[in-house]
Amino acid sequence: MKKIIALAVAVAMIFALATISAFADDGHYVWNHTGSYAEDPWSDSFRIGHDCPTTGTIRFKTDVSFSKVIFAKIWATPHAVVTLEVLSGGNSVFTGSFELFNADNSSGDVPDVEVDFGKTLPAGEYTFNFSVPDGYYAFFAYGSGQLPDDYIENERGHAMFGLWTTDSGSGFVSLGVVLEEKTIAVFDGTGSADPQNLQGNPMAIVVTVPEGYKLAEIIGQNSPTWSNAGGGSDAIAEVYAWKGDYDSSVDGALLASAEITDHVDNQDAVFVLNNQLPAGQYLVEFTATGEMAIGFWTFSGAQDGAIVYRNGDEVDSYFPKIAIKVLLSDEQPGEQPGEQPGEQPGEQPGEQPGEQPAETGDATMIVLIVAAAAVALVLLKKRAF
């Protein structure tokens, strides 16, 4: 009986490991504290309202994309409505409000307050702007093991929060770090519009590559093929220097291009350029080259200055859901020779207490060894008796 139990335990351990591995990339939170939050709304909490202004900011930089934020706990006036605006590069990329009320005790004291952005924000530097109406307050819980001031810049006190991501990375990085690569949404889109098919109707957009980076990829996010699964959904992206209008730009030299073939419906259409381009503005034109449909999902609106062309004519009724991947340029101003941009010290901050790091190879090996040892022990006993 003991032999059967030992074998069952070993098999269960291996099965559990396989299950964990299968779901390892589903997503996880990265935290700006390494400890737990304190049940103390006063000592060092980030506060808006009451004895502080009704607005406040938190600035940080992350090396992972994220789609949600969670605050460990907020103490607030019952039914207080907190507005959160997320800024990136001075532009608003999200604005939303949430009401704080705990029905169990008729208070505004709520743990695990989660805000879903409804989209994925790329790695980069962000500012959270918080506000409450006059006469209301919200105190955000602080925690132990907060990251240094050059990681998180709080207007007052500090708040413990996590970012939901499917990426591997440190989570939070120093505000002075230059990220080696990042993905940037071309349009700050709003609303939704019909998907646009490229067949017979080339589409062009203007993209901006930030200083210190070079353009490596152009990504159609979840690009549709109108359910085609038989291949032939092909397209090419061609990149020109932006000269202020469509005709002047495409009359110039072709700087880079990329092709995709047999695109799979609603997967990212990743155009990997044959030539990486330095900081600046470019016109990118997409043309279907296969016999089957391929195109882009679109927004119905976008920020001022967004430029889209269809068959060479400017349009303003839809904006394709496209992002660019940029890489750190070889030379960075003020960088020390031999320094690796974005490299962090050996300790990786930002992991939730008790959470396994994204790389689990060592832990996997240990569990497998223990499981194998259990099996071997049973077999040895069986041979001995």
Kinemage of the C-alpha trace (Angstrom):
@kinemage 1
@onewidth
@group {chain A} dominant
@subgroup {mainchain}
@vectorlist {calphas} color= white
{ca met a 1} P 0.000 0.000 0.000
{ca lys a 2} L 2.845 2.385 0.918
{ca lys a 3} L 4.447 1.739 -2.466
{ca ile a 4} L 1.233 2.666 -4.260
{ca ile a 5} L 0.863 5.855 -2.195
{ca ala a 6} L 4.472 6.933 -2.923
{ca leu a 7} L 3.998 6.306 -6.627
{ca ala a 8} L 0.751 8.290 -6.574
{ca val a 9} L 2.445 11.217 -4.822
{ca ala a 10} L 5.270 11.257 -7.379
{ca val a 11} L 2.851 11.147 -10.305
{ca ala a 12} L 0.737 13.903 -8.716
{ca met a 13} L 3.809 16.113 -8.316
{ca ile a 14} L 4.754 15.677 -11.963
{ca phe a 15} L 1.162 16.347 -13.058
{ca ala a 16} L 0.993 19.491 -10.911
{ca leu a 17} L 4.256 20.718 -12.403
{ca ala a 18} L 2.954 20.148 -15.924
{ca thr a 19} L -0.245 22.015 -15.057
{ca ile a 20} L 1.708 24.984 -13.656
{ca ser a 21} L 3.902 25.106 -16.750
{ca ala a 22} L 0.887 24.972 -19.065
{ca phe a 23} L -0.605 28.083 -17.480
{ca ala a 24} L 2.622 29.951 -16.646
{ca asp a 25} L 2.099 32.559 -19.362
{ca asp a 26} L -1.555 33.342 -18.594
{ca gly a 27} L -0.531 36.425 -16.640
{ca his a 28} L 0.621 37.569 -13.231
{ca tyr a 29} L 1.029 40.706 -11.139
{ca val a 30} L 4.337 42.482 -10.685
{ca trp a 31} L 4.447 44.650 -7.559
{ca asn a 32} L 6.204 47.843 -6.521
{ca his a 33} L 6.688 46.377 -3.026
{ca thr a 34} L 8.332 43.118 -2.044
{ca gly a 35} L 6.464 42.750 1.268
{ca ser a 36} L 2.834 42.950 2.382
{ca tyr a 37} L 0.664 46.016 2.916
{ca ala a 38} L 0.178 47.607 6.339
{ca glu a 39} L -3.231 47.915 8.005
{ca asp a 40} L -2.499 51.563 8.661
{ca pro a 41} L -4.124 54.355 6.657
{ca trp a 42} L -2.106 57.133 8.291
{ca ser a 43} L 1.636 56.638 8.728
{ca asp a 44} L 2.937 56.603 5.142
{ca ser a 45} L -0.067 56.095 2.891
{ca phe a 46} L -0.556 57.893 -0.425
{ca arg a 47} L -3.496 60.205 0.320
{ca ile a 48} L -5.885 62.365 -1.655
{ca gly a 49} L -8.524 64.414 0.121
{ca his a 50} L -9.116 64.875 3.883
{ca asp a 51} L -5.844 66.455 5.133
{ca cys a 52} L -4.280 66.549 1.618
{ca pro a 53} L -5.141 68.006 -1.807
{ca thr a 54} L -7.864 66.132 -3.700
{ca thr a 55} L -5.364 65.233 -6.449
{ca gly a 56} L -2.085 63.315 -6.440
{ca thr a 57} L 0.378 61.626 -8.805
{ca ile a 58} L 2.581 58.548 -8.923
{ca arg a 59} L 5.276 58.169 -11.599
{ca phe a 60} L 7.068 54.929 -12.499
{ca lys a 61} L 8.730 53.002 -15.325
{ca thr a 62} L 8.107 49.366 -16.241
{ca asp a 63} L 9.836 46.958 -18.604
{ca val a 64} L 6.654 44.891 -19.154
{ca ser a 65} L 3.383 45.627 -20.934
{ca phe a 66} L 0.325 45.642 -18.654
{ca ser a 67} L -3.461 45.746 -18.916
{ca lys a 68} L -4.652 46.159 -15.314
{ca val a 69} L -3.537 47.703 -12.036
{ca ile a 70} L -4.474 46.520 -8.556
{ca phe a 71} L -4.141 48.480 -5.296
{ca ala a 72} L -3.564 46.403 -2.171
{ca lys a 73} L -6.145 48.343 -0.141
{ca ile a 74} L -7.838 51.748 -0.148
{ca trp a 75} L -9.517 53.431 2.824
{ca ala a 76} L -12.056 55.984 1.633
{ca thr a 77} L -15.219 57.937 2.307
{ca pro a 78} L -18.143 55.549 1.636
{ca his a 79} L -19.090 55.761 -2.044
{ca ala a 80} L -16.079 57.922 -2.862
{ca val a 81} L -15.492 58.030 -6.624
{ca val a 82} L -11.810 57.993 -7.505
{ca thr a 83} L -10.780 59.056 -11.005
{ca leu a 84} L -7.567 57.603 -12.433
{ca glu a 85} L -5.910 59.089 -15.508
{ca val a 86} L -2.862 57.322 -16.971
{ca leu a 87} L -0.347 59.453 -18.848
{ca ser a 88} L 2.452 58.305 -21.152
{ca gly a 89} L 4.761 60.779 -22.832
{ca gly a 90} L 2.456 63.588 -21.748
{ca asn a 91} L -0.534 61.976 -23.496
{ca ser a 92} L -3.575 60.533 -21.749
{ca val a 93} L -3.837 56.803 -22.569
{ca phe a 94} L -6.607 55.913 -20.111
{ca thr a 95} L -9.167 57.662 -17.918
{ca gly a 96} L -11.615 55.832 -15.693
{ca ser a 97} L -13.402 56.087 -12.343
{ca phe a 98} L -14.254 53.584 -9.634
{ca glu a 99} L -16.504 53.811 -6.586
{ca leu a 100} L -15.313 52.608 -3.189
{ca phe a 101} L -17.883 50.955 -0.938
{ca asn a 102} L -17.610 47.929 1.319
{ca ala a 103} L -21.114 46.507 1.830
{ca asp a 104} L -19.918 44.215 4.638
{ca asn a 105} L -19.283 47.120 7.004
{ca ser a 106} L -20.877 50.052 5.129
{ca ser a 107} L -17.524 51.771 4.735
{ca gly a 108} L -15.313 52.834 1.868
{ca asp a 109} L -12.473 50.563 3.007
{ca val a 110} L -11.874 48.126 0.134
{ca pro a 111} L -9.024 45.613 -0.387
{ca asp a 112} L -7.700 44.509 -3.786
{ca val a 113} L -9.089 47.376 -5.859
{ca glu a 114} L -8.516 46.408 -9.502
{ca val a 115} L -8.782 48.697 -12.542
{ca asp a 116} L -8.944 47.092 -15.994
{ca phe a 117} L -7.755 49.403 -18.789
{ca gly a 118} L -9.510 47.379 -21.482
{ca lys a 119} L -6.308 47.355 -23.508
{ca thr a 120} L -2.639 46.528 -23.086
{ca leu a 121} L -0.258 49.401 -22.417
{ca pro a 122} L 3.332 48.884 -23.611
{ca ala a 123} L 6.453 48.974 -21.462
{ca gly a 124} L 7.577 52.505 -20.695
{ca glu a 125} L 7.244 55.407 -18.273
{ca tyr a 126} L 3.820 56.301 -16.858
{ca thr a 127} L 2.173 58.764 -14.506
{ca phe a 128} L -0.966 57.923 -12.545
{ca asn a 129} L -3.100 61.011 -11.831
{ca phe a 130} L -5.661 60.450 -9.048
{ca ser a 131} L -8.495 62.721 -7.945
{ca val a 132} L -11.591 62.689 -5.719
{ca pro a 133} L -14.431 65.224 -5.452
{ca asp a 134} L -14.353 67.872 -2.717
{ca gly a 135} L -15.446 66.466 0.622
{ca tyr a 136} L -14.164 62.932 -0.145
{ca tyr a 137} L -10.887 61.156 0.555
{ca ala a 138} L -9.000 58.021 -0.456
{ca phe a 139} L -5.945 56.658 1.379
{ca phe a 140} L -3.914 54.047 -0.534
{ca ala a 141} L -2.202 51.388 1.577
{ca tyr a 142} L 1.565 51.357 1.749
{ca gly a 143} L 3.633 48.236 2.308
{ca ser a 144} L 6.977 46.865 3.369
{ca gly a 145} L 9.863 46.507 0.952
{ca gln a 146} L 8.943 49.468 -1.206
{ca leu a 147} L 11.251 50.112 -4.142
{ca pro a 148} L 13.743 53.014 -4.017
{ca asp a 149} L 12.694 56.558 -4.860
{ca asp a 150} L 14.343 56.341 -8.277
{ca tyr a 151} L 11.876 53.543 -9.137
{ca ile a 152} L 8.609 55.058 -7.888
{ca glu a 153} L 8.057 58.792 -7.535
{ca asn a 154} L 5.118 59.464 -5.189
{ca glu a 155} L 3.764 62.942 -4.652
{ca arg a 156} L 3.249 62.042 -0.990
{ca gly a 157} L 3.541 58.864 1.059
{ca his a 158} L 3.585 55.714 -1.039
{ca ala a 159} L 1.034 53.271 -2.442
{ca met a 160} L 1.397 49.528 -2.911
{ca phe a 161} L 0.167 48.420 -6.345
{ca gly a 162} L 0.683 45.697 -8.934
{ca leu a 163} L 0.588 45.623 -12.735
{ca trp a 164} L -1.018 42.686 -14.568
{ca thr a 165} L 1.242 41.368 -17.324
{ca thr a 166} L 1.906 38.317 -19.461
{ca asp a 167} L 5.533 39.391 -20.048
{ca ser a 168} L 8.678 38.320 -18.249
{ca gly a 169} L 10.819 41.099 -16.852
{ca ser a 170} L 11.751 42.933 -13.671
{ca gly a 171} L 8.343 44.597 -13.553
{ca phe a 172} L 9.529 47.972 -12.314
{ca val a 173} L 12.821 49.573 -13.294
{ca ser a 174} L 14.645 52.737 -12.314
{ca leu a 175} L 13.224 55.899 -13.869
{ca gly a 176} L 16.742 56.558 -15.178
{ca val a 177} L 16.928 53.279 -17.107
{ca val a 178} L 16.595 53.368 -20.883
{ca leu a 179} L 14.582 50.323 -21.963
{ca glu a 180} L 16.319 48.129 -24.535
{ca glu a 181} L 13.109 47.587 -26.463
{ca lys a 182} L 9.480 48.588 -26.206
{ca thr a 183} L 6.222 48.376 -28.089
{ca ile a 184} L 4.378 51.620 -28.778
{ca ala a 185} L 0.761 51.939 -29.884
{ca val a 186} L 0.647 54.153 -32.979
{ca phe a 187} L -2.768 55.597 -32.124
{ca asp a 188} L -4.350 56.407 -28.785
{ca gly a 189} L -7.585 54.983 -30.110
{ca thr a 190} L -11.117 55.309 -28.788
{ca gly a 191} L -14.281 53.420 -29.676
{ca ser a 192} L -14.406 50.711 -32.299
{ca ala a 193} L -14.997 50.686 -36.055
{ca asp a 194} L -15.370 48.009 -38.719
{ca pro a 195} L -12.243 46.026 -39.655
{ca gln a 196} L -10.620 47.204 -42.868
{ca asn a 197} L -9.613 44.746 -45.604
{ca leu a 198} L -6.384 45.579 -47.456
{ca gln a 199} L -7.332 43.696 -50.618
{ca gly a 200} L -7.361 46.194 -53.474
{ca asn a 201} L -7.173 49.066 -50.975
{ca pro a 202} L -3.670 49.805 -49.661
{ca met a 203} L -3.535 51.640 -46.343
{ca ala a 204} L -0.788 53.968 -45.123
{ca ile a 205} L -0.097 55.487 -41.702
{ca val a 206} L 2.430 57.900 -40.239
{ca val a 207} L 4.539 56.572 -37.345
{ca thr a 208} L 7.021 58.299 -35.052
{ca val a 209} L 10.159 56.571 -33.742
{ca pro a 210} L 11.342 58.211 -30.484
{ca glu a 211} L 14.834 59.570 -29.938
{ca gly a 212} L 17.383 56.960 -28.895
{ca tyr a 213} L 15.522 54.103 -30.610
{ca lys a 214} L 15.312 52.451 -34.016
{ca leu a 215} L 12.264 50.971 -35.739
{ca ala a 216} L 12.399 47.155 -35.960
{ca glu a 217} L 8.845 45.832 -36.373
{ca ile a 218} L 5.363 47.017 -37.265
{ca ile a 219} L 2.541 45.037 -35.701
{ca gly a 220} L -1.088 44.752 -36.771
{ca gln a 221} L -2.748 43.797 -33.500
{ca asn a 222} L -4.975 40.698 -33.807
{ca ser a 223} L -5.260 41.286 -37.543
{ca pro a 224} L -8.282 39.562 -39.136
{ca thr a 225} L -8.511 37.374 -42.250
{ca trp a 226} L -12.319 37.190 -42.216
{ca ser a 227} L -12.131 33.579 -40.991
{ca asn a 228} L -9.802 32.435 -43.780
{ca ala a 229} L -7.796 29.471 -42.497
{ca gly a 230} L -6.498 28.090 -45.787
{ca gly a 231} L -3.500 30.349 -46.363
{ca gly a 232} L -3.062 33.088 -48.902
{ca ser a 233} L -3.629 35.983 -46.472
{ca asp a 234} L -0.426 37.814 -47.403
{ca ala a 235} L 0.703 41.438 -47.194
{ca ile a 236} L 3.722 43.706 -47.502
{ca ala a 237} L 4.686 46.788 -45.486
{ca glu a 238} L 6.837 49.448 -47.171
{ca val a 239} L 8.441 52.304 -45.253
{ca tyr a 240} L 9.287 55.776 -46.574
{ca ala a 241} L 10.551 58.953 -44.947
{ca trp a 242} L 7.597 61.164 -44.021
{ca lys a 243} L 7.757 64.422 -46.011
{ca gly a 244} L 4.517 66.028 -44.907
{ca asp a 245} L 2.124 64.440 -47.419
{ca tyr a 246} L 1.440 61.087 -49.046
{ca asp a 247} L 2.624 61.788 -52.603
{ca ser a 248} L 5.935 63.365 -51.629
{ca ser a 249} L 6.671 60.530 -49.224
{ca val a 250} L 6.026 57.586 -51.591
{ca asp a 251} L 7.939 59.394 -54.350
{ca gly a 252} L 11.010 59.147 -52.141
{ca ala a 253} L 13.311 56.186 -51.616
{ca leu a 254} L 11.991 52.934 -50.139
{ca leu a 255} L 13.846 52.671 -46.807
{ca ala a 256} L 12.665 49.295 -45.513
{ca ser a 257} L 10.048 46.603 -46.129
{ca ala a 258} L 8.640 43.399 -44.660
{ca glu a 259} L 6.291 40.626 -45.824
{ca ile a 260} L 3.969 38.229 -44.061
{ca thr a 261} L 2.449 35.144 -45.669
{ca asp a 262} L -0.397 32.831 -44.675
{ca his a 263} L -1.416 35.043 -41.773
{ca val a 264} L -3.600 33.343 -39.149
{ca asp a 265} L -6.939 34.972 -38.361
{ca asn a 266} L -6.894 37.348 -35.375
{ca gln a 267} L -3.213 36.790 -34.568
{ca asp a 268} L -0.731 39.667 -34.498
{ca ala a 269} L 0.547 40.450 -37.998
{ca val a 270} L 4.237 41.093 -37.300
{ca phe a 271} L 6.150 42.823 -40.100
{ca val a 272} L 9.860 42.423 -39.291
{ca leu a 273} L 11.701 45.074 -41.311
{ca asn a 274} L 14.701 44.185 -43.452
{ca asn a 275} L 16.348 47.439 -42.362
{ca gln a 276} L 16.050 49.040 -38.924
{ca leu a 277} L 15.421 52.781 -39.111
{ca pro a 278} L 16.569 55.550 -36.731
{ca ala a 279} L 14.447 58.055 -34.815
{ca gly a 280} L 12.135 60.146 -36.976
{ca gln a 281} L 8.782 60.101 -38.754
{ca tyr a 282} L 7.902 57.584 -41.445
{ca leu a 283} L 5.051 56.699 -43.772
{ca val a 284} L 4.261 52.975 -43.720
{ca glu a 285} L 2.074 51.582 -46.503
{ca phe a 286} L 0.424 48.154 -46.246
{ca thr a 287} L -0.650 46.277 -49.376
{ca ala a 288} L -2.343 42.864 -49.652
{ca thr a 289} L -0.304 40.569 -51.899
{ca gly a 290} L -2.217 37.278 -51.611
{ca glu a 291} L -5.515 35.991 -52.927
{ca met a 292} L -7.265 35.944 -49.555
{ca ala a 293} L -8.403 38.640 -47.141
{ca ile a 294} L -6.135 40.321 -44.612
{ca gly a 295} L -6.536 43.627 -42.803
{ca phe a 296} L -6.689 45.538 -39.525
{ca trp a 297} L -9.145 46.063 -36.709
{ca thr a 298} L -9.734 49.773 -36.245
{ca phe a 299} L -10.637 52.505 -33.781
{ca ser a 300} L -13.394 54.989 -34.604
{ca gly a 301} L -11.385 57.875 -33.157
{ca ala a 302} L -7.819 58.813 -32.289
{ca gln a 303} L -5.789 61.680 -30.868
{ca asp a 304} L -5.187 64.892 -32.774
{ca gly a 305} L -2.523 64.590 -35.447
{ca ala a 306} L -3.239 60.932 -36.343
{ca ile a 307} L -2.790 60.436 -40.105
{ca val a 308} L -4.199 57.544 -42.166
{ca tyr a 309} L -4.398 57.169 -45.966
{ca arg a 310} L -6.475 54.784 -48.079
{ca asn a 311} L -5.543 54.443 -51.743
{ca gly a 312} L -3.504 57.631 -51.289
{ca asp a 313} L -6.407 59.674 -49.894
{ca glu a 314} L -6.502 60.792 -46.264
{ca val a 315} L -9.311 59.350 -44.117
{ca asp a 316} L -10.460 60.286 -40.624
{ca ser a 317} L -13.251 57.799 -39.870
{ca tyr a 318} L -11.084 54.885 -38.714
{ca phe a 319} L -7.601 54.286 -37.348
{ca pro a 320} L -5.954 50.833 -37.571
{ca lys a 321} L -4.895 49.058 -34.385
{ca ile a 322} L -1.191 49.065 -35.115
{ca ala a 323} L 1.880 49.215 -32.890
{ca ile a 324} L 5.588 49.559 -33.549
{ca lys a 325} L 8.423 47.724 -31.822
{ca val a 326} L 11.505 49.863 -31.319
{ca leu a 327} L 14.959 48.836 -30.135
{ca leu a 328} L 17.519 50.841 -28.238
{ca ser a 329} L 19.964 52.531 -30.594
{ca asp a 330} L 23.570 51.387 -30.479
{ca glu a 331} L 24.720 54.716 -29.078
{ca gln a 332} L 23.010 56.440 -26.172
{ca pro a 333} L 23.831 59.973 -24.966
{ca gly a 334} L 25.745 59.912 -21.690
{ca glu a 335} L 26.080 56.135 -21.615
{ca gln a 336} L 29.253 54.732 -20.117
{ca pro a 337} L 31.357 52.446 -22.339
{ca gly a 338} L 30.488 48.819 -21.766
{ca glu a 339} L 27.310 49.668 -19.857
{ca gln a 340} L 24.286 47.533 -20.717
{ca pro a 341} L 21.200 49.761 -21.011
{ca gly a 342} L 18.284 48.485 -18.974
{ca glu a 343} L 20.427 46.014 -17.011
{ca gln a 344} L 19.500 45.693 -13.345
{ca pro a 345} L 21.469 44.540 -10.294
{ca gly a 346} L 21.284 40.873 -9.391
{ca glu a 347} L 18.211 41.295 -7.187
{ca gln a 348} L 15.060 41.738 -9.270
{ca pro a 349} L 12.560 44.004 -7.488
{ca gly a 350} L 8.869 44.139 -8.112
{ca glu a 351} L 7.882 40.498 -7.540
{ca gln a 352} L 4.846 39.817 -5.419
{ca pro a 353} L 5.720 38.206 -2.069
{ca gly a 354} L 5.732 34.438 -2.415
{ca glu a 355} L 5.350 34.606 -6.208
{ca gln a 356} L 7.730 32.607 -8.353
{ca pro a 357} L 9.833 34.580 -10.834
{ca ala a 358} L 8.928 34.271 -14.508
{ca glu a 359} L 11.911 31.984 -15.156
{ca thr a 360} L 11.124 28.723 -13.355
{ca gly a 361} L 13.723 26.392 -14.831
{ca asp a 362} L 15.573 25.782 -11.548
{ca ala a 363} L 12.400 25.145 -9.562
{ca thr a 364} L 11.167 22.818 -12.292
{ca met a 365} L 14.362 20.791 -12.126
{ca ile a 366} L 14.153 20.499 -8.330
{ca val a 367} L 10.562 19.242 -8.422
{ca leu a 368} L 11.407 16.724 -11.145
{ca ile a 369} L 14.400 15.453 -9.146
{ca val a 370} L 12.258 15.042 -6.014
{ca ala a 371} L 9.570 13.228 -7.997
{ca ala a 372} L 12.120 10.948 -9.650
{ca ala a 373} L 13.680 10.198 -6.279
{ca ala a 374} L 10.293 9.169 -4.896
{ca val a 375} L 9.748 6.785 -7.790
{ca ala a 376} L 13.265 5.380 -7.467
{ca leu a 377} L 12.779 4.796 -3.732
{ca val a 378} L 9.636 2.774 -4.355
{ca leu a 379} L 11.352 0.682 -7.011
{ca leu a 380} L 14.362 0.016 -4.769
{ca lys a 381} L 12.111 -1.119 -1.956
{ca lys a 382} L 10.244 -3.379 -4.311
{ca arg a 383} L 13.513 -5.014 -5.411
{ca ala a 384} L 14.720 -5.398 -1.836
{ca phe a 385} L 11.574 -7.118 -0.638
